[in-house]
Amino acid sequence: MAEWLLEPLGFAFMQRGLLAAVVVGVVCALVGSFMILRGMAFLGEALGHAVLPGLAIGYLASGGNRSVTFFWALGTAVLTSVVMGALSRTTKLRQDTAIGIVFAGMFALGIALISSIRSYAVDLTHMLFGNILGVTNGDVWLILAVSAAVVLALVLFYKELTVIAFDPVLAVTLRLPVRGLDILLHVMIAVAIVVSLQTVGVALVVAMLLTPAATAFLLTKRLKRMMVIATLIAAFSGVAGLYASYYLNIASGAAIVLACTLVFLVVYAVRGRVRPSLAVQTKSPAR
C-alpha cells in the first residue's frame, strides 16, 4: 500500500498536479458554497464557456504564453460577468435571460475564433478538457497567488456576503453595498473558473464549483461547517482523481470530477433523503 501511494509522488508533474488540484478544489468549494446559496449554478456554467474568446485571443496575441492567456481568460470572464449583471439591472430582462444571451454570444465567438485558426486550435484542447499533469512551476505559483486573493476576499467580506445570501432585504436595511458585493462575488466566481481551467477544463469546471458544495449542503445546517466540509471533499476528490488518472490511464480532469460525483452519490444515499435547512443566526451571520 505504501508503495502504491508513494510511486506517483516520485514524479515532479504529479507533485505539481496534486498541489494544484488541492488548491483549486479548495477555492472552488469556498466560492461554490455561496453559489449554492444564491442559486447561481447557471452563471457558473455560462462563465465557464464564455471565457473561450479570451483564451483564443490571449493565446494568439502571446504566441502561446500560458500566463498571458490566463489573464486574457480572466479579463474576459470578469467582463462577461459584469455585462450579465448590468443587462439584468438596466433592462426588463430576467437575470437568467441576460446570462443566456451573453453566454451564447461569447461561446459562439470563442468557437468561431478557435475554428478559424487551425494552427492553435489543437493547443487549446487542454483548456477545454483540462491537463493538470501539464502544469508548470509558473502555473502553480500563479494558481497559488490568485487563489490566495480569492480566499482573502472571502475572509474580509464573509459577513456581508452571508447576509446578502440569506436575507437580501436585511442587507439593504443595513445599508450594505449590495450591488458592489454582488459584483465582487461575480468576480470571485470568474476567477475560480479561470483558475480551474488547467485542472478540469471548460467542459467540467462547473462540477468543481457546485458538486463539493452541494454534497456538504446535504450534511450540515451551518454555512461555515458547509464550507469546511466542501473544501475537504474537493481536496480529497482532487487527490483521488489524480491517483485514478495515474493508475487507470484516464483523463485527469474527468477523473477528478467523477471522484466528486461519487462522493456526492454516497452522501446522498446515506443522508440525502433528509436535507437539512442551511441556517445562520440573524444577529451574527459569521457564526
C-alpha positions, 0 to 999 in steps of 0.5 A, a space after each residue: 500500500 505504501 508503495 502504491 501511494 508513494 510511486 506517483 509522488 516520485 514524479 515532479 508533474 504529479 507533485 505539481 498536479 496534486 498541489 494544484 488540484 488541492 488548491 483549486 478544489 479548495 477555492 472552488 468549494 469556498 466560492 461554490 458554497 455561496 453559489 449554492 446559496 444564491 442559486 447561481 449554478 447557471 452563471 457558473 456554467 455560462 462563465 465557464 464557456 464564455 471565457 473561450 474568446 479570451 483564451 483564443 485571443 490571449 493565446 494568439 496575441 502571446 504566441 502561446 504564453 500560458 500566463 498571458 492567456 490566463 489573464 486574457 481568460 480572466 479579463 474576459 470572464 470578469 467582463 462577461 460577468 459584469 455585462 450579465 449583471 448590468 443587462 439584468 439591472 438596466 433592462 426588463 430582462 430576467 437575470 437568467 435571460 441576460 446570462 443566456 444571451 451573453 453566454 451564447 454570444 461569447 461561446 459562439 465567438 470563442 468557437 468561431 475564433 478557435 475554428 478559424 485558426 487551425 494552427 492553435 486550435 489543437 493547443 487549446 484542447 487542454 483548456 477545454 478538457 483540462 491537463 493538470 499533469 501539464 502544469 508548470 512551476 509558473 502555473 502553480 505559483 500563479 494558481 497559488 497567488 490568485 487563489 490566495 486573493 480569492 480566499 482573502 476576499 472571502 475572509 474580509 467580506 464573509 459577513 456581508 456576503 452571508 447576509 446578502 445570501 440569506 436575507 437580501 432585504 436585511 442587507 439593504 436595511 443595513 445599508 450594505 453595498 449590495 450591488 458592489 458585493 454582488 459584483 465582487 462575488 461575480 468576480 470571485 466566481 470568474 476567477 475560480 473558473 479561470 483558475 480551474 481551467 488547467 485542472 478540469 477544463 471548460 467542459 467540467 469546471 462547473 462540477 468543481 464549483 457546485 458538486 463539493 458544495 452541494 454534497 456538504 449542503 446535504 450534511 450540515 445546517 451551518 454555512 461555515 461547517 458547509 464550507 469546511 466540509 466542501 473544501 475537504 471533499 474537493 481536496 480529497 476528490 482532487 487527490 483521488 482523481 489524480 491517483 485514478 488518472 495515474 493508475 487507470 490511464 484516464 483523463 485527469 480532469 474527468 477523473 477528478 470530477 467523477 471522484 466528486 460525483 461519487 462522493 456526492 452519490 454516497 452522501 446522498 444515499 446515506 443522508 440525502 433523503 433528509 436535507 437539512 435547512 442551511 441556517 445562520 443566526 440573524 444577529 451574527 451571520 459569521 457564526 
